[in-house]
Amino acid sequence: MVDNRYATALVIGSVLSLLATVYLSVAVGTQHWYQYRSPPANHKSSNASELREDFINGDFDEKAYSDTMFRLNGTLGLWWRCILVPAPGQSHWYKEPDPKMATQCVSFTLPQQFVSKYKEPGNHNSGEDLLRTYLWRCQFLLPLVSLALVFLSCLIGVCACLCRSLTPTLGVGVLHLLAGLCTLGTVCCFLAGMDLLHRNSAPLSTDGVDGSLGWSLYLALITSPMQMMAAALFLWAARSHRKNYSRMTAYRVA
């Protein structure tokens, strides 16, 4: 028999875990981790069309796609890189003063996620930047590990329900704690990697470009404490129930 306090803690922890999983999945699948705001003149420059063409169909090059995002209101995610382009149907002969814009995105392939980063972006002769390379790899691996840990904890929770025991809940709490740390590590790796990229690239202020954090990153940042709170509830319920059960057993024996 489970005490009402433990049942309430398990229900709240399960709800937090479900919400955190949804939030993290949305954050991983969207591209608004970091966004740039560039002057409108950049979209009207003579080489804007060439930049868009190279961004969409050109070879994968960190400096090339970074410069294009700097100039054309780009957004960056864990699996996507996007820019603003004129919406389909816009006339090539008549230039509207305020044309409609649409987002054009290109996904990072799995091999591209493991490509080495260089001390000078785009310059292969500058030597590999190991710190940026592993920060980039960790920022897309850690959220996948976090989701895998939550999925494993769900399987353990189902087994606990079938066995009518709170003992496996201790493992569920530990897995959620590790998942929360992985999610937090994802955000830290992304922020550190972007800071190093901007230091190694031309300063954004030289072209009047403004960079800011996007809502996808904040969504991932909210996920981490939710997973840790769920972990705390699961651990408390498991440990408290175990101590209470031990005292009841000792009392009956006595």
Sequence and secondary structure as in RCSB ss.txt:
>XXXX:A:sequence
MVDNRYATALVIGSVLSLLATVYLSVAVGTQHWYQYRSPPANHKSSNASELREDFINGDFDEKAYSDTMFRLNGT
LGLWWRCILVPAPGQSHWYKEPDPKMATQCVSFTLPQQFVSKYKEPGNHNSGEDLLRTYLWRCQFLLPLVSLALV
FLSCLIGVCACLCRSLTPTLGVGVLHLLAGLCTLGTVCCFLAGMDLLHRNSAPLSTDGVDGSLGWSLYLALITSP
MQMMAAALFLWAARSHRKNYSRMTAYRVA
>XXXX:A:secstr
   HHHHHHHHHHHHHHHHHHHHHHHHHH STTEEEE  THHHHSTTHHHHHHHHHHS   HHHHHHHHHHTT E
E SSEEEEEEE TT  SSS  SS  EEEEEEE  HHHHT   BSSTT GGG B HHHHHHHHHHHHHHHHHHHHH
HHHHHHHHHHHHHT STTHHHHHHHHHHHHHHHHHHHHHHHHHHHHHHHHS  GGGGT EEEE HHHHHHHHHHH
HHHHHHHHHHHHHHHHHHHHHHHHHHHH 
